[in-house]
Each structure stands twice: as structure tokens, then as C-alpha cells.
């Protein structure tokens, strides 16, 4: 058994992001993502084949969506489900502190 400190500090430079895979099983991946003033590259969109449930554990982050709600800002303790092929990008993260995300990736449901 391995213990994980979800809120432990990570020293990153502005604009850096670190992704740590916490768990992988068939059809499931859990990640801890630490972002320091990070944004997605210009004109880049995530377009994933899987659903992603994401929660903010520290800091805050704003996601921009190509279709649907234009912008969504997640504060500490807030989460949302991003359906497969919902094009999105990270517009901004906390300007003063690291933003810590918990992301769970899993297959989309058939009834969408």
C-alpha cells in the first residue's frame, strides 16, 4: 500500500504543470495535477475519447469550452464532469498559488 499526500507542495516555476498518475486500472485513470500559473497553449484544445471528472483541491482554475458554457471557474472544493469530446482548455490557474486538481478519467457512457 502506498500513501499519497494530495495537498503536498510541489515547487514549480510560473507556467509549469506536473501530472502524477495515482491509480490506473482497466478503463480508469486517476491523476493529481499541480499547476503554477499554467494555461493551455494558444489554439490548443483537449478533445478526449473519455469522460473526465475534475475537482480543485487547492487554488482555482478557469476552463474555457469550445462549445457549451464558454468559461467555468472552479474554486476549492468544486468539481465538474467534462464529457468525452467536449473540447476544452485551461484558460488560467491561481495567479499566486499552486492549483491542485484531482482528475478521474473513465469511459463515456453509451446513452449520451
C-alpha positions, 0 to 999 in steps of 0.5 A: 500500500502506498500513501499519497499526500494530495495537498503536498507542495510541489515547487514549480516555476510560473507556467509549469504543470506536473501530472502524477498518475495515482491509480490506473486500472482497466478503463480508469485513470486517476491523476493529481495535477499541480499547476503554477500559473499554467494555461493551455497553449494558444489554439490548443484544445483537449478533445478526449475519447473519455469522460473526465471528472475534475475537482480543485483541491487547492487554488482555482482554475478557469476552463474555457469550452469550445462549445457549451458554457464558454468559461467555468471557474472552479474554486476549492472544493468544486468539481465538474464532469467534462464529457468525452469530446467536449473540447476544452482548455485551461484558460488560467490557474491561481495567479499566486498559488499552486492549483491542485486538481484531482482528475478521474478519467473513465469511459463515456457512457453509451446513452449520451 
